[in-house]
């Protein structure tokens, strides 16, 4: 069973181009499932021991442990993916996870900042220091291009084309896409690139965004600097770097952008992922209608 798991994780990382974070999550979820199978069966499990009854027992056990619905759904999805792989490999002749369904998820609308709030946040970093210019370039790039924070921290100098105002982004599954930069983002990014040398110590560094020691900025560091600027701007401290991506999509759709175009800009493989933002804009329209129309209620 351990060998079957190792082959599946290798398949994810090499053939499916899954990120190291994704492979790590699958490994943790499936190691937990193996531990349950081992305890339930009272012996070392083998692929042939995977039955629908055993998997349903595992699902029930996850619920009993009090895990959140999202956690249960993720762990069930990991088991289902593994079983599909075992079937394709010929290790299993029947997929025991075919009828396995995770819990129904509560739909949560993404949190976003208004245009006015975004303006306050983007003006927050001071423009008279290299770290301040860097921070503003980070916030402007996240919002202007709708990037995930991991995409931003992974940017290299070669990925930035100042002539065409575009950047090459490596998203989930190592898929590449072109992202657009607005005029303000371009201006601030140019200013940062001019001052970036003050953090490199004269040594060549490929990353666009650097920390004080000249190393590549991490996602956690971006989260911390965002917290500081949220406090300066007096904005909701629960706002995360991903909120800027949500704001990017919501503001585009509010202004009449085509949803297919927004899908491409976000790098979503499925349109259904992008459609959550239409629910946001529809809800806002509904609230405005009920507040303003004299016969709405």
PEZIFEN-V348499 format. One record per run of one state. SS is the DSSP state (~ for helix, > for strand, _ for the rest). FROM is the first residue (numbers start at 0). TO is the last residue. Records with the same first field share a line. If there is no record, write none. Layout:
SS=FROM-TO  FROM-TO
//
This chain:
_=0-0  15-18  41-45  49-50  64-67  89-113  124-128  145-147  153-154  161-164  170-170  174-174  180-181  199-205  207-208  210-214  216-217  233-239  254-257  266-269  274-274  292-296
~=1-14  19-40  46-48  51-63  68-88  114-123  129-144  148-152  156-158  171-173  182-198  218-232  240-253  258-265  270-273  275-291
>=155-155  159-160  165-169  175-179  206-206  209-209  215-215
//
